[in-house]
C-alpha cells in the first residue's frame, strides 16, 4: 500500500513449498529499491496454509501494519496486507 492505495495484488502458487520475495531476484520480484535482495519467504505447508518469514531484511516486513520479527513464521489469511520496506 502507498497512501492508502493497494499497489499490487498477487496470488500464491500453492504447488510450491516456498516462494522467495526479493528486490532483484526471486519468485516474486518486489519493485521497491528499499527491499533487500532476498527479503522474505512465503512458506506453503501441507494443507495449503501459508506463512510469511522475514529474512532479516534491512527495512523490515510488515503484516497488517505490524513489523515482523525476523526468522519467525507468521500465518497469513486471505485479505492480509503485506508491506516490504
C-alpha positions as CSV (number, residue, x, y, z in Angstrom):
1,X,0.0,0.0,0.0
2,X,1.1,3.5,-0.7
3,X,-1.0,6.5,0.6
4,X,-3.8,4.0,1.5
5,X,-3.9,2.5,-2.0
6,X,-3.1,-1.1,-2.9
7,X,0.0,-1.1,-5.2
8,X,0.0,-4.7,-6.2
9,X,-2.0,-7.9,-5.6
10,X,-0.8,-11.4,-6.3
11,X,-2.0,-14.9,-5.9
12,X,0.1,-17.7,-4.5
13,X,1.0,-20.8,-6.4
14,X,0.3,-23.4,-3.7
15,X,2.0,-26.2,-5.7
16,X,5.3,-24.8,-4.5
17,X,6.5,-25.2,-0.9
18,X,8.4,-21.9,-0.8
19,X,8.2,-18.6,-2.7
20,X,11.1,-16.2,-2.4
21,X,10.4,-12.4,-2.5
22,X,13.2,-10.0,-3.3
23,X,14.3,-6.7,-4.8
24,X,16.1,-8.2,-7.8
25,X,15.6,-11.9,-7.7
26,X,13.2,-14.5,-6.5
27,X,9.8,-16.0,-7.5
28,X,8.2,-12.6,-6.9
29,X,10.3,-9.5,-7.6
30,X,9.4,-6.5,-5.5
31,X,9.6,-3.2,-7.3
32,X,10.9,-1.4,-4.4
33,X,14.6,-0.2,-4.2
34,X,14.4,-0.3,-0.4
35,X,13.7,-4.0,-0.3
36,X,16.5,-6.4,0.4
37,X,17.8,-8.6,-2.5
38,X,16.3,-11.6,-0.7
39,X,13.7,-10.0,1.5
40,X,11.2,-12.6,2.7
41,X,9.8,-16.1,2.1
42,X,6.3,-17.4,1.7
43,X,6.2,-20.9,3.0
44,X,3.3,-23.2,2.0
45,X,2.7,-26.0,4.4
46,X,0.7,-29.2,3.8
47,X,-3.0,-28.4,3.6
48,X,-2.3,-25.1,1.9
49,X,-1.6,-23.0,5.0
50,X,0.7,-20.0,4.0
51,X,3.3,-18.4,6.3
52,X,5.4,-15.3,5.9
53,X,9.1,-15.4,7.1
54,X,11.3,-12.3,7.1
55,X,14.9,-12.9,6.2
56,X,16.3,-10.2,8.5
57,X,15.6,-7.6,5.8
58,X,17.2,-4.2,6.5
59,X,14.0,-2.2,6.2
60,X,11.6,-4.8,7.6
61,X,8.5,-6.7,6.6
62,X,5.0,-5.6,7.8
63,X,1.9,-7.7,8.2
64,X,-1.3,-5.6,8.6
65,X,0.9,-2.6,9.6
66,X,2.9,-4.5,12.3
67,X,6.6,-5.1,11.8
68,X,7.6,-8.7,11.8
69,X,10.4,-10.2,13.9
70,X,13.0,-11.8,11.6
71,X,13.3,-15.6,11.3
72,X,9.9,-16.3,12.7
73,X,6.9,-17.7,10.8
74,X,3.6,-15.7,10.7
75,X,0.4,-17.3,9.4
76,X,-1.3,-15.5,6.5
77,X,-5.0,-15.2,5.9
78,X,-6.9,-14.1,2.8
79,X,-7.0,-10.3,2.7
80,X,-3.9,-9.7,4.8
81,X,-1.9,-6.6,3.8
82,X,1.9,-7.1,3.4
83,X,4.4,-4.3,3.2
84,X,8.0,-4.7,2.3
85,X,10.5,-2.0,3.4
